[in-house]
């Protein structure tokens, strides 16, 4: 069981990652994150939702994404998302199957 200090440090690191992805590097597309790292902003919001649900906190995917993104998905897409290239979409199929399909 992690100590309270370790939990606080992990939470601080998560918040910094969230800030980096949501404010510092909005230019990095989710599809690129998924293709290169095997996770993206949507994965992080899903993991947030799963952690809440495991603790008896009801939260759906839409709510988790809005909490993580700080806006609706429609707002994020309008402000930051670009059209994916065919090569990105093809790579995503593999990345998704290898990473999300296993969860």
HELIX and SHEET records of a PDB file:
HELIX    1   1 UNK A    4  UNK A   19  1                                  16    
HELIX    2   2 UNK A   20  UNK A   24  3                                   5    
HELIX    3   3 UNK A   30  UNK A   37  1                                   8    
HELIX    4   4 UNK A   41  UNK A   54  1                                  14    
HELIX    5   5 UNK A   61  UNK A   69  1                                   9    
HELIX    6   6 UNK A   73  UNK A   80  1                                   8    
HELIX    7   7 UNK A   86  UNK A   99  1                                  14    
END                                                                             
